[in-house]
C-alpha cells in the first residue's frame, strides 16, 4: 500500500518526472486585497450565522452534498475488495458523495483485490467497465467524483507545446457517452476531474516558488489546451447523449494554490481560469484552511476568475478536498474547527464538500522509523489521522461532527 504522497508522486512522474510532495503553510491575504473580496468583519458575521452547531440551517440536500475520498488507506476492516469496502463504509455512514481515484494503475485499492484484468494501457472507459467499478457505481450515491490525471495512449508530455491533447478529448468523450448510456435512468452525477492542478503546473512545491513570466504563460497555455480538450470531450458527449437522461456528467478543473494569486505568484486561478470555459471548479482547499476569511476569499477568487459553461450558467465552486489531521488534537478543538469551516461552505452554498478521507493514508514521522508491517496494516497510533473511521473501527472526531449534522436530515 502507498501513502497519499506516494500516490501523488506516481501521477506526477507519469506527466512530469517530479517526485516530491511538501505541505505548504497558509498565508493571509494582504491588507490591500481586491475590491471583489468581502471584508473580514462581514465574513465572520456571515459564518457565525451559518455555523450548524450554533443554529445555522442545513440545506435539505446536505446529505447529498457531503462526501469523502476513499484511496490508499493504510488499513482495512473487512475482507471485501478494498474499493468496495470503502464504498460500503461511506454509504453506511450516510454520505451522498463518493470520491474515487480513477487511473489505469490503482495500488491504493490493493487490500483483498485482484486488478490483473485492468489493462495498464487501457482506455478510461475500460476502467469504468472493470467489475470493481461496476459494483462501486451500483451503490446509491447521488454523486461520484472520479479523479483522473493521466490517459494512456498519448506519447507526449503534458507541457509539450506540440501536444494536441486529442487522446484526452477522445477518451473523456467516450467515457462520458458510456456513463450517459449506462446510467440514463438514474439520478446520479459524475464529476470528472484531475488531481491538484497547481502542483502539476508548478512542478514544484516550494513556498517561495518563482518562474519567468514567459514560462508561466507557456505552461498555462498547455494547461488551457489540456483542460479544454477534456471539457470538450464532456460537452460533445453531452450534446449527443444528455437529452432525456436523468444522469449528469460534468467536468471540473481542480486548483489548489488559489490564495497565492494575491501574492503575485502565478496560479491556474489567475492564468488559466479566465481563459477557458469550464462546468465548475474543484478547490483542494488546504491553502485556505488557516482561517474562515482565507477560505471565503479563496472561493470568491475562484468565482471571480472562472468562465462557466452554460450548464450552470454561473460560476460554481466545490470543495474537492479538505481534511485536518487528528493526531494529538482534542475533540473540542476539532469540532470548533470544522463548525467554522462548515459555516463558510453553507453560507457560500457550496454544492459538494469532500472530506480527505475515509481511512487515513499517512503515517507519522515516528512511524517512518519503524519497519513496514508485513500485511501493510497500520494501527491508529501509527497514523496522522486523516480519517473518518479509525483502524479499530471507531469514528474520528470529524466523523462524529458530521454525524451530528446528518442526524438533522
CORZI-V722367 format. One record per residue. N is the residue number from 1. PSI is psi in radians with two decimals (999 if undefined). Layout:
((N	PSI) (N	PSI))
This chain:
((1	2.81) (2	2.84) (3	2.99) (4	-0.76) (5	-0.76) (6	-0.71) (7	-0.62) (8	-0.63) (9	-0.72) (10	-0.79) (11	-0.68) (12	-0.72) (13	-0.60) (14	-0.59) (15	-0.50) (16	-0.29) (17	0.42) (18	2.70) (19	0.23) (20	2.39) (21	2.16) (22	2.23) (23	2.37) (24	2.64) (25	2.77) (26	2.76) (27	2.36) (28	2.74) (29	2.69) (30	2.86) (31	-0.55) (32	0.87) (33	2.81) (34	2.71) (35	-0.13) (36	-0.09) (37	2.44) (38	2.58) (39	2.70) (40	-0.73) (41	-0.76) (42	-0.65) (43	-0.87) (44	-0.61) (45	-0.76) (46	-0.70) (47	-0.70) (48	-0.74) (49	-0.46) (50	-0.21) (51	2.14) (52	-0.70) (53	-0.01) (54	0.27) (55	0.03) (56	2.45) (57	2.60) (58	2.45) (59	2.66) (60	-0.50) (61	0.44) (62	-0.70) (63	-0.67) (64	-0.48) (65	-0.48) (66	2.33) (67	-3.09) (68	2.77) (69	2.51) (70	1.90) (71	2.40) (72	0.42) (73	2.59) (74	0.27) (75	2.86) (76	2.86) (77	-0.10) (78	-3.13) (79	0.28) (80	2.73) (81	2.34) (82	-0.68) (83	-0.78) (84	-0.54) (85	-0.77) (86	-0.73) (87	-0.73) (88	-0.73) (89	-0.74) (90	-0.68) (91	-0.79) (92	-0.56) (93	-0.53) (94	0.19) (95	2.58) (96	-0.09) (97	2.37) (98	2.15) (99	2.23) (100	2.56) (101	2.56) (102	1.30) (103	2.97) (104	-0.28) (105	2.17) (106	1.13) (107	-0.35) (108	-0.04) (109	0.89) (110	-0.59) (111	2.25) (112	0.65) (113	2.60) (114	1.82) (115	0.29) (116	-0.42) (117	-0.05) (118	1.93) (119	2.06) (120	-0.25) (121	0.23) (122	3.05) (123	2.90) (124	-0.70) (125	-0.48) (126	-0.57) (127	-0.79) (128	-0.50) (129	-0.12) (130	2.47) (131	-0.62) (132	-0.76) (133	-0.60) (134	-0.76) (135	-0.63) (136	-0.76) (137	-0.24) (138	-0.32) (139	2.48) (140	0.78) (141	2.60) (142	-0.41) (143	2.35) (144	2.19) (145	2.12) (146	1.99) (147	1.94) (148	2.28) (149	-0.48) (150	2.51) (151	2.52) (152	2.55) (153	-0.32) (154	2.29) (155	0.30) (156	2.59) (157	2.60) (158	-0.48) (159	0.32) (160	2.04) (161	-0.33) (162	0.01) (163	2.14) (164	-0.25) (165	0.42) (166	-0.65) (167	-0.68) (168	-0.85) (169	-0.80) (170	-0.77) (171	-0.64) (172	-0.71) (173	-0.77) (174	-0.78) (175	-0.76) (176	-0.74) (177	-0.79) (178	-0.72) (179	-0.76) (180	-0.74) (181	-0.64) (182	-0.62) (183	0.57) (184	-0.61) (185	0.29) (186	2.37) (187	1.50) (188	2.51) (189	2.34) (190	2.11) (191	2.04) (192	2.20) (193	2.89) (194	3.04) (195	2.98) (196	1.86) (197	-0.58) (198	-0.58) (199	-0.72) (200	-0.72) (201	-0.76) (202	-0.64) (203	0.55) (204	2.73) (205	0.43) (206	2.37) (207	-0.43) (208	0.54) (209	2.33) (210	2.79) (211	2.58) (212	2.43) (213	-0.73) (214	-0.67) (215	-0.65) (216	-0.75) (217	-0.67) (218	-0.79) (219	-0.76) (220	-0.63) (221	-0.68) (222	-0.77) (223	-0.62) (224	-0.78) (225	-0.71) (226	-0.91) (227	-0.61) (228	-0.67) (229	-0.77) (230	-0.74) (231	-0.71) (232	-0.64) (233	-0.75) (234	-0.76) (235	-0.80) (236	-0.76) (237	-0.67) (238	-0.71) (239	-0.57) (240	-0.58) (241	-0.30) (242	-0.48) (243	2.23) (244	-0.01) (245	2.54) (246	-0.51) (247	2.87) (248	2.52) (249	2.20) (250	2.73) (251	2.40) (252	2.48) (253	2.26) (254	2.21) (255	2.78) (256	0.02) (257	1.18) (258	-0.81) (259	-0.31) (260	-0.41) (261	-0.64) (262	0.01) (263	0.34) (264	0.54) (265	2.27) (266	2.35) (267	2.81) (268	-0.53) (269	-0.70) (270	-0.68) (271	-0.50) (272	-0.92) (273	-0.62) (274	-0.18) (275	0.02) (276	2.73) (277	2.44) (278	2.55) (279	-0.84) (280	2.95) (281	2.32) (282	2.32) (283	2.03) (284	1.78) (285	0.50) (286	-0.54) (287	-0.18) (288	0.10) (289	-0.19) (290	-0.52) (291	2.82) (292	-0.49) (293	-0.80) (294	-0.77) (295	-0.76) (296	-0.80) (297	-0.61) (298	-0.77) (299	-0.78) (300	-0.67) (301	-0.74) (302	-0.82) (303	-0.72) (304	-0.58) (305	-0.53) (306	2.72) (307	1.92) (308	2.63) (309	2.98) (310	-0.14) (311	-0.94) (312	-0.50) (313	0.14) (314	2.79) (315	2.20) (316	2.21) (317	2.39) (318	2.81) (319	1.74) (320	-0.34) (321	2.27) (322	2.37) (323	2.76) (324	2.11) (325	2.31) (326	0.04) (327	2.12) (328	0.50) (329	2.62) (330	2.63) (331	-0.81) (332	-0.76) (333	-0.74) (334	-0.68) (335	-0.76) (336	-0.75) (337	-0.85) (338	-0.68) (339	-0.62) (340	-0.83) (341	-0.66) (342	-0.56) (343	-0.68) (344	-0.86) (345	-0.68) (346	-0.72) (347	-0.56) (348	0.02) (349	0.88) (350	2.24) (351	-0.46) (352	2.44) (353	1.95) (354	2.03) (355	2.45) (356	1.97) (357	-2.84) (358	-1.05) (359	2.41) (360	2.46) (361	0.08) (362	2.27) (363	2.77) (364	2.89) (365	-0.66) (366	-0.68) (367	-0.49) (368	-0.34) (369	-0.13) (370	2.77) (371	2.60) (372	2.28) (373	2.48) (374	-0.66) (375	0.06) (376	0.13) (377	2.16) (378	2.68) (379	2.93) (380	-0.70) (381	-0.25) (382	-0.17) (383	2.76) (384	-0.41) (385	0.51) (386	1.45) (387	2.76) (388	-0.65) (389	2.21) (390	2.94) (391	-0.42) (392	0.09) (393	-0.12) (394	2.80) (395	2.51) (396	3.02) (397	-0.71) (398	-0.75) (399	-0.70) (400	-0.66) (401	-0.84) (402	-0.64) (403	-0.67) (404	-0.69) (405	-0.74) (406	-0.50) (407	-0.32) (408	-0.12) (409	999))
